[in-house]
């Protein structure tokens, strides 16, 4: 059986402008005349890893090591500068909950808008509307503009929409730290149900308890490169020890 995800020598390079540019017009004038200079920044360098169907894998590492960049490449948000990515399945990306919302629209309107962004048609969203609202527990705010929601309420609505379909691959970036304890428990339970049904999980989290509870395998990134890959029980203690030695939190 083919791996569900395979990264082969993935490199992601960003160009950082050296000069301050005041207007879009000035930016394009400098760009067209060759007077705009950039510094190249490699967020990822020669990253290779394989994830099998049904695995629960955590990406760990200090801030700025490339975890979220790798998730966005796997999700199709970024195209890598170099290397090859193969994904054999549908993806539910829980990277920035509520990123597809229009803050001036109501919760009801945003359910259909966000569903469309995720590729679902209106009849599908109508058939799952009650289930989404039940999970989010936002019936009392159904016709309230989302701009009046707290960050936790937005996260609840975004999570409920994104997980309405049991995708082959669930990608989660730090969202388990959002919302109250009751919501976090509901998230954990829904994720556990998805894992039991064979969904593959890729998790980014600084919470080692979440990593150890949910994931069997860990990919430790450092300065945009893979430092170690292995069983969670083996890699997490090494990572925590390294962070403690630097005086940093995991």
N, C-alpha and C positions, 0 to 999 in steps of 0.2 A: 504494500500500500504506500502511495506517495505521501510525503509529509504534507500537512495542511499549510504550513508556512516554511519557506526556506529563504534565508538571506545569504547571499554570496558576495563577500567583499564589498559590502555597502559603504560608500563614502558620501557624506553630505557636506557640501561646501557652500557657505554664504558669503556674499560680498558686502562688506561694511564700508560705507562712504566715509572718507577721511575729512571732508569739508562740510561745514554747515551750509545748507541751501535753504533760502527763505521761501521760495515759491516753486510751484511745479514747472512754470515756464523756465525759470533759471536752471532747474534740474535738467530739463531736456536740452536746453541750449548747451550746457556744459557736457552733457552726455554725447550729443551729436558732434561737438567740436573736439572731443577727446580730452576735455579739461576736467573731467570728473574722475577722481582717483579713488580706488578701493583698496581695502585690506581684506585678504581672504581669510575666512575663519572656518575651520573644519569642525563641525559639531560631532561628526562620526567619521571614523577612519578604519576602513577594511574590516567591517563588522560581519561576521559569519555566524549563523546559528540555524538550527533546525528544530521545529516544533511539530510534534506528532498530533494527530487527531485525538481529542479527548484529554490532552495534557493541560495542567494548570501551571503556568510559568510566570514567575515574577521577575521584573527588571528592577534591580536595585543599584544604588550608587549615590554619591553626593550630588547636591544641586549643580546643574550645569554639565553633568557628565554625558548627556545625550539621550536620556531615557525617553522623554516626551517627543523628541525629534524622531526617534526610532518608531514610536507608536504611530506618529503622523505619517511616516513613510509606509508602514504596514497598512494603515487605514486608507491610503491613497490620497491623502491631503498634500503630501510632498512627493516629488519625484526625485530619487537619489541622483546625485551628480555622477557617481560611478557605481558599478556593481549591478547585480541582478536580484530581483525579488519575485518569488513565486508564491501566490496565495490561492489555495484550492478550497474556497468556501465563501459563504456570505459573512459579512462583518456587521456587528452592532458596536459602533464606537462610542464609548462613554468617556470622552476626553474633556469637552467643555459643555457641560449640561446647560441647555438654554441658549447655546450659541446661535441657533436658528430661529429664536423668538423675535417677534416685533414687539418691543416693549409698550407700544401704544395700543396694541390689540389685547383683547380679553383672553382669559385662559381657554375658553371655548374656541375662539378663533385661532389661537396659537396651536392648539392640538392638531387642527387640520393643516395649518401652515407648516408646522414642524414635521408632520407626517409626510407632506409632499416633498419636503427637503430630503427626507430619508427614503423616498421612492414609493410611498404608499398612496393609493388612490383614495378618493373621498368615500366610496362605499366601504372600503376596508376599514377606514378610520371610524366611520359611523358604527360599524358592527362591533368595534372594540372601544367605543367612546366611554361607556359606563365602566368597563374594566379599568381603563386608564384613570378615571376620576375616583373610583373606589380605592385604587392603590395610592394615589396622590393625596387622598383625603382633603380635597379642595372644593367640595360641592358648594360650600357657603361662599366661595369666591369665584364661581364659574364665569360670571359676567363682569368681573373686575379687571381693569387693565393690569397687565403683568408688571408694569413699571411701579405699581404699588405693592408688589410682593416682596417679601424678604428673600435673601439669598437661599435660605433653606426651602422655602416654598417653590422657588424656581427650580431648585435641584430635584425636589420631589416630582414636579411635573415633567421635567426633562427625563428623569430616570424611568418614570412610568411609560412614557412614549417610546423611549429607545429600546426598552426590553419587552415591548408588547409582542414581538415576534422572537421566537427562539432561534437566533442566528447560529451559524456554525462556529463563529469566533466572536467572543465577547472581549472587548478591549476596554480596560478600566484604568483611568489616570487620576488617582488621589481623590475620587469623588466620595469615597467611603468616609472621609473626614467632614463631609458637608451635612448639615442638618442635625436634628436632635437624635438622642439615643434610640428612640422608637423607630425613626426612619432608617437609621443605620442597621438596625436589626432586620427590618423588612428587606433592605438591600441585600444583606448577607443571605437571607433565606431564599430570595429570588435567585441570586447567583448560585447558591447551593443546588437549587432545583434544576437550573440550567446545566450545571456540571454533571448532575446525575443523569440527565438526558443525553449526555455526550458532547455538550458544547465545550469548545476549547477556550481556555481563559488566558489572557495576557494581562497581568496586573502590574501597575507602577504604584508603589507606596513606600513611605518612610516608616510606616508602622509595621515593625517586624512581627507583631502578634498576628496581624492580618495575613502577612506573607506566609508565616509558618502554619496558620490554620487552613489557608485556602490552596496553597501551591506545593507541588511536589518537586519542582525544579526551579533553580534560580540562575539568572544571568546577571553577573556583576560587571557593570560598566564603570570605567574610570578614564577620565579625560578623552571621551569619545571612542574608546577601544574596549574590547572584551578583556576583562582581567581574568575572570574564571566563570565556568559553567559547571553546574553539578547539582546534586541533591540538596534540597532546602536545609536538611538537618546538618549537612556538612559545610555549606557555604555561608549560611547566616551567622554562625558563631565567629567565623573568620572575618566577616565583614564588620560585625559589631566590635570585635577586638581592634580592627584597624581604625575604625572611627573613634573609639575611645582613646587610642594612642595619639590621635591627632587632636583630641579634645573637642570633637564634633559629635552631634547627635546623629543617629542612624537615619 
